[in-house]
Amino acid sequence: DTAVSQTPKYLVTQMGNDKSIKCEQNLGHDTMYWYKQDSKKFLKIMFSYNNKELIINETVPNRFSPKSPDKAHLNLHINSLELGDSAVYFCASSQGGGLTQYFGPGTRLLVL
Amino acid sequence: SQQGEEDPQALSIQEGENATMNCSYKTSINNLQWYRQNSGRGLVHLILIRSNEREKHSGRLRVTLDTSKKSSSLLITASRAADTASYFCATEPIYNQGGKLIFGQGTELSVKP
């Protein structure tokens, strides 16, 4: 059973397009996160949600909009994609903050 | 925001040898965690050490934490080819909101058979 799943796994798109990445966790956790990993493998938190409420918004451009329809899902919509958005995006979840986080397999986004 | 620094950036050893990776951080923390990332995969949690702990063991892993020096080390004993991966430390700042973890830039470990 997949604990944290993301779709799609790969995303290749043109500059200026709008795209979404979906994340689901079946662990019953109440906190979910989005991270961005750049080409140098540096991993940085973007957002965290607790019970559908936004807790962390780490100075991410407004083009990125997370949405949590319920506590098992956290989607990421990106408007007007730019070349610099190319990265691997990871979803993660935990039971509460500051505890072990469980990561999804990542979505590899390439903006051409 | 501040992030941890890992040292070395890359480490290549023979199977059976021990691997030691170090992590330094800048802010006061509640806990420090180590994660492994295999190539093309997500991160997997290895071990968590709280700020009031000095050493922790899990199987072949040994983690130490020195809060006075703001540093931690991860030791993998009797390494195996399957240990080849990137290893990241992550700190939970003491002012933490919402489970924020600050990740280091990772150590790439290569274990040659």
Boltz contact constraints between the chains, C-beta under 6 A:
constraints:
  - contact:
      token1: [A, 31]
      token2: [B, 99]
      max_distance: 6.0
  - contact:
      token1: [A, 41]
      token2: [B, 106]
      max_distance: 6.0
  - contact:
      token1: [A, 42]
      token2: [B, 105]
      max_distance: 6.0
  - contact:
      token1: [A, 43]
      token2: [B, 103]
      max_distance: 6.0
  - contact:
      token1: [A, 45]
      token2: [B, 100]
      max_distance: 6.0
  - contact:
      token1: [A, 48]
      token2: [B, 98]
      max_distance: 6.0
  - contact:
      token1: [A, 48]
      token2: [B, 99]
      max_distance: 6.0
  - contact:
      token1: [A, 55]
      token2: [B, 98]
      max_distance: 6.0
  - contact:
      token1: [A, 56]
      token2: [B, 98]
      max_distance: 6.0
  - contact:
      token1: [A, 56]
      token2: [B, 100]
      max_distance: 6.0
  - contact:
      token1: [A, 90]
      token2: [B, 42]
      max_distance: 6.0
  - contact:
      token1: [A, 94]
      token2: [B, 99]
      max_distance: 6.0
  - contact:
      token1: [A, 97]
      token2: [B, 98]
      max_distance: 6.0
  - contact:
      token1: [A, 97]
      token2: [B, 99]
      max_distance: 6.0
  - contact:
      token1: [A, 98]
      token2: [B, 30]
      max_distance: 6.0
  - contact:
      token1: [A, 98]
      token2: [B, 92]
      max_distance: 6.0
  - contact:
      token1: [A, 98]
      token2: [B, 96]
      max_distance: 6.0
  - contact:
      token1: [A, 98]
      token2: [B, 99]
      max_distance: 6.0
  - contact:
      token1: [A, 100]
      token2: [B, 45]
      max_distance: 6.0
  - contact:
      token1: [A, 103]
      token2: [B, 42]
      max_distance: 6.0
  - contact:
      token1: [A, 103]
      token2: [B, 43]
      max_distance: 6.0
  - contact:
      token1: [A, 104]
      token2: [B, 42]
      max_distance: 6.0
  - contact:
      token1: [A, 105]
      token2: [B, 42]
      max_distance: 6.0
  - contact:
      token1: [A, 106]
      token2: [B, 42]
      max_distance: 6.0
